[in-house]
Amino acid sequence: MIEIASISDVSRKSSGSAIATIRARSCAPPGGIERAKGAPFLKEGGGFMCTSIRRAMGILTSAAALVVVVPCGAQNSWAQEQGKELRQQIVGAWSLAEQWVEQDGKKTQRFGANPKGISIYEVNGRFASILLRPDLPRIASNNVMTGTVDENKAIVQGSTAIYGRWSVNEQDGSVSAKIDGSTYPNWDGLDQKRTVSISGDEMKLCVPGAQIGGTACAVWKRVK
């Protein structure tokens, strides 16, 4: 029979391991020989080894190691993810999922309920974005230079593209965009400050002074 008095000490070390010291009151080996109370129970003596206690020791030590090591690994992974700079999280390609403009208490979806678009943020500080309605009209003449008034109007109002340079302010979590060129010439040369929030593979960007007035927001999904 094994009777465990206590787990007297479980100490964590920097490596994430744990050590458990166990005291046994008595051990009755085969043959009915009883060991003295308090005697070392892992030392061979009297012609027998207390195998049951040794196995119990192994099981408890393994369990303690699992309790400590697994959470430590998970915490380290979480800390590394949280420690990423905002800039590193933004770098890459993003597909447009949703876009809207808020103005005078109203919400307008300029590019429709299912917009198309992509934004690419390069590690060298360059970026390019394009946003489109999915229902843009085709030009009947098959010549971009001879589109009708209605065709040109629908295409201009239902699409936009910009490119330039970008940087991040880690302190307030904002993105600055220096626009080198745009299909909306009024934005050429502007420095725009955009609020940004990232959750997993989803990024939300908002910019005041939208092309139709108000504040424009867009939700982007990371392209994998």
N, C-alpha and C positions, 0 to 999 in steps of 0.2 A: 504494500500500500504506500502511496505517496501523499504527503500532506504538505502543501506549500504555505508557509507562514505569511510571506509578503514578497512583493517586488520592491526591494529596498531602494533601488535607484534606477531611473531611466534618464540618461543624459544624452542630449543632442550635441553632435559635433558639427564643425563647418562642412564636413563631407556629407552630412545628412544621415550618418549612421547612428544606431542607438545601441547601448549596452545595458543589459538587464542582469542584475545580481539577485539570485534567488536563494533563500534559506529554506532548508528542508529539516523538519523535526525528526522524522524517522523514516527508515526504509526497511521493509521486511523482504529479504532475498529468499530464493527458493531454499527450502530446508529449514525454515523457521528461525534462522539466525538473525537477530535484530541488532542493528548498528547503534552505537551510542548517539544520543541526541546531540546535535551541534557538530557531529563529525563531518569532515569534508566528504561530500557525496559524489564527487567526480573522480576521486582517487581510488585506485584499485587497492583492495586490502581484504584480509580474511578470506581470500580465495574466491571473491566474487566482485562483479561490477554492477552497480545499480543502473541497469540499462533503461528502465522505465523513466527514471529521473533525467537521464541524459537526453532521451528523446523529447521529454517535456521541455527541457531547457532549449533544445533546438527549435521546437515549434514556437515557443514564446518569443525567442530571439528573432526568428524570421518574421513573426507577426509584428513585432515592434519595429523592425527595419522597414516593413511595408508601410506602416502607419506614418513613418517619418519621411521616407525617401520619396514616395509618390507625390504627396502634396508639395514637397520642396521643388520637384521637377516642374509641376504645374505652375507654381508661383514664379519660378524663374522664367518660364515661357511667357507668362502674363506680363511680367515686369519688362521683358525685352520688347514686347509688342507696344506697351504703353510708352516705352522710352524712345520710340522712333520719332524723329523729327517730323514735323508737319510736311516739310518739303519732300522728304523721302516717301511719305504716304501718297502725295499727289502725283509724283512722277509716273508716267505711263499713259495708256490710252483709255478713254472713257466714252461710253455710248449713251446718247441722250435718252432718258426715260420719261421725263416730264418737264414742261416749261410753262411758266405763267407770269403775268404782270399784274401787280396790285396797284390800283390807283383809285382814289376817292372811294374807298371801301368796296371796290369791285375787282373781280378777278377775271382777267382775259387770257385765253389760251391762243396767242397769236399764231402758233404753229400747229394748232389742232390738238385733239385729245391723244393722238398717238404720233408725236413728232419724230422726225429722223434727225440724226446728227452725230457728230463725233468731236471730241476734244483730245488733243495730244499735247502733253507736257513733257518736254525733253529735259534731261538732267543738265544740259548745258544752258538752260534758262530760256529756251525758245518755246513758243507754243503756237498752236493754230486751232481754230474752232469753226465749225459750220453747223447751222441749224436750218432745217427745212420742214415745210408742210409735206405730208405724204401724198397730197392730192394736187400738186402743182400742175398746171395745164401744159400740154405739149404744144409747141409752136407749129401751127398748121403749115407754114411755108417751109419748114425744115431748115430754116436759116435764122440764126440768132439775130442777124442784123435787120430782119424784115418782120419781126413779130408785131402783132396788132397792139393797139393801145391797151385793150383788156388783158391780153396775154402778158405784156410787159408789166402792167400794174400788179397782176396776181403774183407774178414771179418775184418782183421787188418786195412786195409786202409779205410774201410767204417764205422768204429765205434771207439769211444773213451769214456772212463769213468774215472772220477777223484773224489776224496773225500779229505776232510781236514778241515781246520779251516779258518774262514773269519772274517775280520774286516773292518771298514769304516773310512776313513779320511774325516770328515765333511768339512774341510777347502778347499780342492781341489776337493771334490766330487769323490774320487776314492775308489776302493775296493781292499784290499789286500787279496790274497789267499795263505795260507800256505798248500802246497799239501803234504798230508801224503801218498797217494798211487794213481797210475794211470796205465791204460793199456798201456801207453807210459812211460816206466820206466825212460826215460831221464828227466822227470818232477818230479820224486820223490824227496821230500825234498825241492823243490824250493819255494821261496817267490815271487809271481807274483803280479804286480800292474796292475789293470784293470780300464779303464775309464768307467763310467756308466752314463746313462741319463735315466730318467723315465718320461713318459708322460701318465697319466691315468693308464691304465692296461697294458702298454707296456714298456719293459725295454730293453735297448741296452747296451751290454757289448763288449768292445774291449780289446784285449791283444796282445802286440807285442811278437815276438818270437814264432809264431805258430808252430805246429808240422811239418808242411811242409814248414816252412819259411814264412816271411812276417808278416802281422798283421791280426789276425783273429777277426771277429766281429760276433755277434749273436744277433738276436732280439727274445725276449721271451715275451709270453703273460701270464698274471696272471691266474692261475687256480682257479676257484671259486667253 
